[in-house]
């Protein structure tokens, strides 16, 4: 299986990566490493793919506790007594317990602190960004934000994510100052279609993280929409699989 290791200066003892669509057992629209059970892929293929993912983490690291993601801002601490808690972010201080989120255009954000004592994963599409999922994740980690590192995994890029004027207006309404209003406005550049914009999820996430005091932000180069060989993309294909972004404190 093909993995994209997070390119960031995380401390020893932290493993962080995003899967691609390559190297699994799924077929058709889900070829081949689909990790989501909620799409119409064969359950047996997804189970095999998840076993591959678990093996890539090593025998000493437990399996992922998956979330039931709803494009909200709820954050859950792992381990959770619920088998699939309804949340769009998770965090843990427990070693050998991965935090994971599933995406196919939405932005995955992985977090760790510089002392390797806490990690988190967040699913941040435009709804989650508006609802404050990144702010909620940073708050839940209960760590000095200046000690946190954040890695922005593969998402739909700023040349492909076309939105209407109402979405731009909702983000601009969140501005806490005139400077932030200007920064948010720069995240939306005019599209070819009149009264539409190309939105930059990566830039929007950086603003949210900076608002919380996170200074060490990495990643944000890949585009799921434009790279059909490596990534699933819901906006491009409609029927499609999901990648996983995973982070763990190693034993």
Secondary structure, 3 states (H helix, E strand, C coil): CCEEECCCCCCCCEEEEEECCCCCCCCHHHCCCCCCCCCCCCHHHHHHHHHHHHHHHCCCCCCCCCCECCCCCCEEECCCCCCCCECCEEEECCCCCCEEEEECCCEEEEEEECCCCCEEEEEECHHHHHHCHHHHHHHHHCCCHHHEEEEECCECCCCCCEEEHHHHHHHHCCCCCHHHHHHHHCCEEECCCCCEEEECHHHHHHHHHHHCCCCEEEECCCECCCCCCCCCCHHHHCCCCCEEEEEEECC
